[in-house]
C-alpha cells in the first residue's frame, strides 16, 4: 500500500461516499499528475466500495501550478483541454489561504470544534464578500 497520498485519498473517499449517481468528477490538484498514477489501485486496496466511483474521476492540475510541470503534464493534465469544465482555473481553494493564514495565530489554541466553526465563519465571510461585491469587481477595477 502506498501511504504517500493517504490523507488526500481519505478526504476524497469521504467526499465520494454515496455519490454513485454522479457521471463525471473533475478533481483539480496541484500535483494531480503524480496523484493520479496509482489512484485506482490505492482505492482498490483501501476503499474497495468506491472503486466504481473512482473510475469516473478525471484528475487535472490547476492553471497556476500547471506551468511548473513538465511539458507532457501541461498538455495531458490541462483544464484547457478538459470537456465540461468551462473556463475554470482549478485554483479556487488557493485563494483562501491568505485569509486562513491571518487567522492561524488566533485559531491554533482553540479546541477542535471551536476552530472548525471559526474557519467556517471565515469561509462564509469570504463567500459573502465575493457575492456582495461581484458587480464592483471586474476588468475595470483590476488596477
N, C-alpha and C positions, 0 to 999 in steps of 0.2 A: 504494500500500500504506500502511495506517495502522500506524505504529510505536508508537503510544501504549501499547498493551497487549501488545506483543511478548513481554515476559518472562512474563506470565501465560499467553499463548497457547502459548508454548513449553513451560511446565510442564504445562499441560493436555494438550497434544499428547503429551507423554511419558507421562502417566498413561493416556491413551486408547489407546496402542499395543496392538494385539492384543485389544481389548475389543469386537469386533464382535458378540459374542453377548449383550451386555447390552441389555435392553429400555428401561430408563429410567434417566437420570442426573440427579440434582438437585445443582446447584452453588450454594453459598451464598457470596456475595462482597459486601464492604462497599458497593461501587458497582456491584452487579450490573445495575442498570437501565441504566447507561451502558455497561458492558462488553458487554451482550447486543446492543446496537444493530447492530453490523456483524460480529458473531461469525462467521456463516456465510460472508460474503464474505471476511473475513480468512483463514479456514481454507481457503477455495477457492483463494486465491492463494498461501498459504504451506504448507499441509498438505493438498493435494488428496486424498490417500488416506484422510483422516479425515473427509471431508465427510459421509458417510452416518452415522457415529457421532455427529457434532456435532448432527445433526437430532434425536437422542434426548435432548438436554440441555435441562433446564428450569433457568433461572437465577433465583435469588431473592436477597433481601437479608436478612442475619441480623437477628433481632429487636431486638438492642441498637442497631444502626445504622439500622434502618428508620424510626424516628420523627424522624430528622433529615432525611428526604427529603420531597419534596412529597407531598401527599395522593394524587395519582394513582399514585405509586410505592408508597405504603403499601398500597394495595389490589391493584395489579397484580403486585407482587413480594413479597407477604407469604407466609411459610411457613404461616401460619394457614389459608390457603385453598388449599393445595397438597396434592393427593392423594398418599398414600403416604409422607409424612414423619413421621407421628405428631405428637408434641409437641416435636420438636427445635427448638432456638433458632438453630441455624446459626452459633454463635459459639465452638465448641469450641477451635479453634486460637488464639483470642484469649486464652484462659485461661493459656496457657503463656508469654506474653510477659514476665510479671514474673519467671519463673524464668530465661528466656533473658537478660533484661537484667542480672540479677545475675551471670551467667556471662560477660558480654561482655568485661569487663576482663581476665579470665584467658584467654579463648579468642582474643582478637584478634591475638595474636602467635604463635599456633600455626600449624603447617603445615596445608594443606587437609585431609589425611587425618586427622590428629590432632584437628583441630577438629570434623570430622564425627563421629568416634567419641565425642568428649566430649559433643556435643549429643545424640547418640543415647542416651548414658548418662543424661543429664539427663531426656530424654523417658521413658526406661524407668523411671527412679526415680519420676517424676511418676505414671506409669500404675500402678506397683506400690503407691504410697501411696494412690491412689484405690481400687484393688482391695481392699487390706487394711483400709481404714477405711470401706468402704461402709456397713456396718451402724451405725457410730457417727455418721456424718454424716447428718443428716436434719432434718426440721422442728423436732424438739425441741431440737436443738443449734445452731440458727441464730444465736442471740444471743450 
